[in-house]
Amino acid sequence: MNNLQLIIISIFLAINLIAFFIMLLDKTKSRINNAERISEGMLFFMATIFGSLGVYAGMFAFRHKTRKWHFVVGIPMLIIQNSAFLYLVYLFLTQNNSLGINY
């Protein structure tokens, strides 16, 4: 595993951890009256920028947003999209690595 692949994996894990804790933060804020909540748009944004696994794990770990159909359907679709994109990046990096191009 080269340095670029390690950096991509580290960034992916960091984004998912942040998304997971944002779900926890929003769940704790939901219990407080008149607390300023994190918008659903921000949660979807986090899922779109490769935090979908963290959002999905947070949904079920904290029982948060599991009754909203657009989360139950949308987040797994974003997991598929994120996985497909990461696979394409992997193919790109391995193809260029076989050509002798090192990053």
C-alpha positions as a LaTeX table, in Angstrom:
\begin{tabular}{lrrr}
\hline
Residue & $x$ (\AA) & $y$ (\AA) & $z$ (\AA) \\
\hline
Met1 & 0.00 & 0.00 & 0.00 \\
Asn2 & 1.51 & 3.29 & $-1.05$ \\
Asn3 & 1.30 & 6.65 & 0.71 \\
Leu4 & $-1.55$ & 8.02 & $-1.40$ \\
Gln5 & $-3.76$ & 5.02 & $-0.69$ \\
Leu6 & $-3.02$ & 5.36 & 3.02 \\
Ile7 & $-3.92$ & 9.05 & 2.92 \\
Ile8 & $-7.21$ & 8.35 & 1.11 \\
Ile9 & $-8.16$ & 5.64 & 3.61 \\
Ser10 & $-7.27$ & 7.93 & 6.54 \\
Ile11 & $-9.38$ & 10.78 & 5.16 \\
Phe12 & $-12.28$ & 8.38 & 4.51 \\
Leu13 & $-12.14$ & 7.09 & 8.09 \\
Ala14 & $-11.87$ & 10.60 & 9.55 \\
Ile15 & $-14.89$ & 11.85 & 7.61 \\
Asn16 & $-16.95$ & 8.85 & 8.74 \\
Leu17 & $-15.96$ & 9.32 & 12.38 \\
Ile18 & $-16.91$ & 12.99 & 12.19 \\
Ala19 & $-20.26$ & 12.08 & 10.58 \\
Phe20 & $-20.90$ & 9.49 & 13.30 \\
Phe21 & $-20.27$ & 12.01 & 16.06 \\
Ile22 & $-22.38$ & 14.65 & 14.31 \\
Met23 & $-25.28$ & 12.17 & 14.44 \\
Leu24 & $-24.62$ & 11.74 & 18.16 \\
Leu25 & $-24.50$ & 15.51 & 18.65 \\
Asp26 & $-27.80$ & 16.02 & 16.82 \\
Lys27 & $-29.43$ & 13.23 & 18.82 \\
Thr28 & $-28.36$ & 14.81 & 22.11 \\
Lys29 & $-29.58$ & 18.23 & 20.92 \\
Ser30 & $-32.94$ & 16.69 & 20.00 \\
Arg31 & $-33.59$ & 15.99 & 23.67 \\
Ile32 & $-33.11$ & 19.65 & 24.67 \\
Asn33 & $-36.01$ & 22.05 & 24.17 \\
Asn34 & $-35.32$ & 24.95 & 21.77 \\
Ala35 & $-31.78$ & 23.74 & 21.03 \\
Glu36 & $-30.34$ & 24.64 & 17.64 \\
Arg37 & $-30.24$ & 21.38 & 15.70 \\
Ile38 & $-28.08$ & 20.21 & 12.85 \\
Ser39 & $-30.05$ & 20.41 & 9.63 \\
Glu40 & $-30.97$ & 17.32 & 7.65 \\
Gly41 & $-29.27$ & 18.94 & 4.69 \\
Met42 & $-25.98$ & 19.02 & 6.60 \\
Leu43 & $-26.38$ & 15.35 & 7.53 \\
Phe44 & $-26.95$ & 14.47 & 3.87 \\
Phe45 & $-24.00$ & 16.66 & 2.90 \\
Met46 & $-21.79$ & 14.71 & 5.30 \\
Ala47 & $-23.05$ & 11.47 & 3.76 \\
Thr48 & $-22.40$ & 12.78 & 0.25 \\
Ile49 & $-18.78$ & 13.70 & 0.96 \\
Phe50 & $-17.99$ & 10.08 & 1.89 \\
Gly51 & $-19.45$ & 10.09 & 5.41 \\
Ser52 & $-22.34$ & 7.81 & 4.49 \\
Leu53 & $-21.11$ & 4.88 & 6.57 \\
Gly54 & $-20.74$ & 7.11 & 9.62 \\
Val55 & $-24.21$ & 8.60 & 9.17 \\
Tyr56 & $-25.72$ & 5.14 & 8.64 \\
Ala57 & $-23.97$ & 3.72 & 11.69 \\
Gly58 & $-25.09$ & 6.73 & 13.73 \\
Met59 & $-28.67$ & 6.29 & 12.57 \\
Phe60 & $-28.91$ & 2.86 & 14.14 \\
Ala61 & $-26.48$ & 3.28 & 17.04 \\
Phe62 & $-28.41$ & 6.28 & 18.36 \\
Arg63 & $-31.84$ & 5.47 & 16.84 \\
His64 & $-31.77$ & 8.81 & 15.08 \\
Lys65 & $-33.59$ & 9.62 & 11.82 \\
Thr66 & $-34.61$ & 5.98 & 11.36 \\
Arg67 & $-38.27$ & 6.90 & 10.83 \\
Lys68 & $-37.54$ & 9.34 & 8.02 \\
Trp69 & $-37.90$ & 7.52 & 4.70 \\
His70 & $-35.44$ & 9.78 & 2.90 \\
Phe71 & $-32.72$ & 8.74 & 5.38 \\
Val72 & $-33.66$ & 5.05 & 5.33 \\
Val73 & $-33.55$ & 5.00 & 1.52 \\
Gly74 & $-31.11$ & 7.80 & 0.72 \\
Ile75 & $-28.20$ & 6.95 & 2.98 \\
Pro76 & $-27.81$ & 3.35 & 1.67 \\
Met77 & $-27.92$ & 4.75 & $-1.86$ \\
Leu78 & $-25.13$ & 7.15 & $-0.94$ \\
Ile79 & $-23.15$ & 4.24 & 0.52 \\
Ile80 & $-23.38$ & 2.54 & $-2.88$ \\
Gln81 & $-22.38$ & 5.75 & $-4.68$ \\
Asn82 & $-19.46$ & 6.38 & $-2.32$ \\
Ser83 & $-18.27$ & 2.78 & $-2.65$ \\
Ala84 & $-18.44$ & 2.92 & $-6.45$ \\
Phe85 & $-16.45$ & 6.15 & $-6.54$ \\
Leu86 & $-13.80$ & 4.82 & $-4.16$ \\
Tyr87 & $-13.54$ & 1.68 & $-6.31$ \\
Leu88 & $-12.97$ & 3.84 & $-9.40$ \\
Val89 & $-10.26$ & 5.76 & $-7.55$ \\
Tyr90 & $-8.68$ & 2.44 & $-6.56$ \\
Leu91 & $-8.74$ & 1.25 & $-10.19$ \\
Phe92 & $-7.25$ & 4.53 & $-11.36$ \\
Leu93 & $-4.44$ & 4.37 & $-8.82$ \\
Thr94 & $-3.61$ & 0.73 & $-9.53$ \\
Gln95 & $-3.71$ & 1.26 & $-13.29$ \\
Asn96 & $-1.36$ & 4.22 & $-13.08$ \\
Asn97 & 0.85 & 2.34 & $-10.65$ \\
Ser98 & 1.20 & $-0.52$ & $-13.17$ \\
Leu99 & 2.38 & 2.05 & $-15.71$ \\
Gly100 & 5.17 & 3.09 & $-13.38$ \\
Ile101 & 3.55 & 6.32 & $-12.22$ \\
Asn102 & 4.04 & 6.73 & $-8.48$ \\
Tyr103 & 2.11 & 9.25 & $-6.39$ \\
\hline
\end{tabular}
